[in-house]
Amino acid sequence: MEFKTDFLILGSGIAGLSLAIKASTLGSVAIVTKKEKSESNTNYAQGGIAAVTDQTDSFENHINDTLVCGAGLCNKDVVDFVVKEAPPRIQELIQWGVNFTKSEAPPHAYDLGQEGGHNRRRVLHAKDLTGREIERALHEKVAHSKNVNIYENHIGIDLIIERDPAGRAIRSLGAYVLNINNGEIHTYRAKYTILCTGGVGKVYLITTNPDIATGDGIAMAYRAGAQISNMEFIQFHPTCLYHPDAKAFLISEAVRGEGAILRLKNGSTFMEKYHSMKSLAPRDIVAKAIYTEIKKSGDEYVLLDITHRDHDFIINRFPNIYDKCLEFGLDITRDPIPVAPAAHYICGGVTVNPFGETSIANLYACGEVSCTGLHGANRLASNSLLEAVVYSHRVYKKIAELFASKHHSNYSIAPWDDSGTTESDDSVVVTNNWDEIRRCMWNYVGIVRSNKRLERAVRRIDLIQKEIDDYYWNFKVTKDLIELRNITTVAKLIVQSACARKESRGLHYNVDYPDTLQEFQKDTIILKG
């Protein structure tokens, strides 16, 4: 069956929903999302959204913090407009119903948090459930928007691309989409396709991301022939709750922003050895420091201690973290929190210009799936939600300019062909390969890398990819098989990029190339073939 829509948005996080609200004023919108519509990386964002909203702050300060954190790879023009376009986007979210936490003290302005790498308080938040509050407000706004259909439990398989006689991509025409509930595959023809599929955390064994974060949009764009950039820069969140029964629960960076101190198990501090900002250092510094101290001591975790703050303040500021830790017998008003690093965010992705356009016409990317140039080699905390709303607006403005006048192709699209395939009778192949890839990436392409580790990763992932390719074309596609194919593709792109960068910069640290070199102050670019 073929569906026709003006806008096909893959993903239902802050980027996809905020774009859908605006695009619906131009034409029909179809949102395809893998699980329930609220399941996204946005929904799990605790900290907040960075923006200059206080008179004591300035655009220059926010710009400088972002550039310093990005370790020489930020696009300065992009940083400039994202920071300066933040205030109207924040006001827009407020108008749409997002309830950011206000200060209890007069004049009751918005309460601003501080996180690693920021030189002052500028992070708007909704206590420690900012992402959930944003998702709530945006879903309510979408529900009252005309022309929007949300397809839950649907997953994109591949983009549909019009190509020239040489096989080069001309433009995007939509995507093939699997209905997970009944196994049917439909053709979604769209004038514009926008990837808002989020990140790649599930490529790693330990991650703060939800199960849906399997790099689908990046893998689809790569297979289609779009340019991919900077995949080596994986941000490991330094403070993930360490507990045998906790499934990668994030302890927000805002906890350190409110004065929490990192300690070894014996109670001694250690961050002063690594950075002048101590426990408020940027994430890459903190993650490497914790990794180093854990390896040195043989312990499995360090402690995050906020017990010196007022009991009521802690509970009021971090109600979600307090309740979650209490489930595991930890009272954070009295007990330091055991924490360890976990894969969290990718700074690379599908290359886009300042209006979210990829290297393929009519294909856009927005949010974590994209590489805009804002984050460089390391993302400044709470700049990700900001990037998503600024770029979704810019995508909308660009498409609005083109929508009425642009010619759209009547290219004939063949239906999905699964002739000759059978139902899989050996799902253990999927499970085993999934597990092997994630362990391989965690062990060999983690916080600290080496040439030998990367070489091992290349060999193992190449073998797995060959096995999956053979398996993929012989059996009917399922959600698990699609995701396995995608994490394998993304893993290979990460390793390939890490091998190409023969230096250490930002989130990429290779013990065989410990220095930061001028010759590598450039993006790592990958194109299929």
Sequence and secondary structure as in RCSB ss.txt:
>XXXX:A:sequence
MEFKTDFLILGSGIAGLSLAIKASTLGSVAIVTKKEKSESNTNYAQGGIAAVTDQTDSFENHINDTLVCGAGLCN
KDVVDFVVKEAPPRIQELIQWGVNFTKSEAPPHAYDLGQEGGHNRRRVLHAKDLTGREIERALHEKVAHSKNVNI
YENHIGIDLIIERDPAGRAIRSLGAYVLNINNGEIHTYRAKYTILCTGGVGKVYLITTNPDIATGDGIAMAYRAG
AQISNMEFIQFHPTCLYHPDAKAFLISEAVRGEGAILRLKNGSTFMEKYHSMKSLAPRDIVAKAIYTEIKKSGDE
YVLLDITHRDHDFIINRFPNIYDKCLEFGLDITRDPIPVAPAAHYICGGVTVNPFGETSIANLYACGEVSCTGLH
GANRLASNSLLEAVVYSHRVYKKIAELFASKHHSNYSIAPWDDSGTTESDDSVVVTNNWDEIRRCMWNYVGIVRS
NKRLERAVRRIDLIQKEIDDYYWNFKVTKDLIELRNITTVAKLIVQSACARKESRGLHYNVDYPDTLQEFQKDTI
ILKG
>XXXX:A:secstr
 EEEEEEEEE  SHHHHHHHHHHTTTS EEEE SSSTT STGGG  S EE   STT  HHHHHHHHHHHTTT S 
HHHHHHHHHTHHHHHHHHHHTT    B SSTT  B EE  TT SS  EE STT HHHHHHHHHHHHHHTSTTEEE
ETTEEEEEEEEEE TTS EEEEEEEEEEETTT  EEEEEEEEEEE     GGGSSSBSS TT S HHHHHHHHHT
  EE TT EEEEEEEE  TT  S B  HHHHHTT EEE TTS B GGGT TTGGGS HHHHHHHHHHHHHHH  S
 EEEE TTS HHHHHHH HHHHHHHHHTT  TTTS EEEEEEEEEES EEE  TTSB SSBTEEE STTEE SSS
TTS  TT HHHHHHHHHHHHHHHHHHHHTT             TT B  S THHHHHHHHHHHHHHHHHSSSSB 
HHHHHHHHHHHHHHHHHHHHHHTTB   HHHHHHHHHHHHHHHHHHHHHH  S BTTB BTTB S  GGG S  E
E   
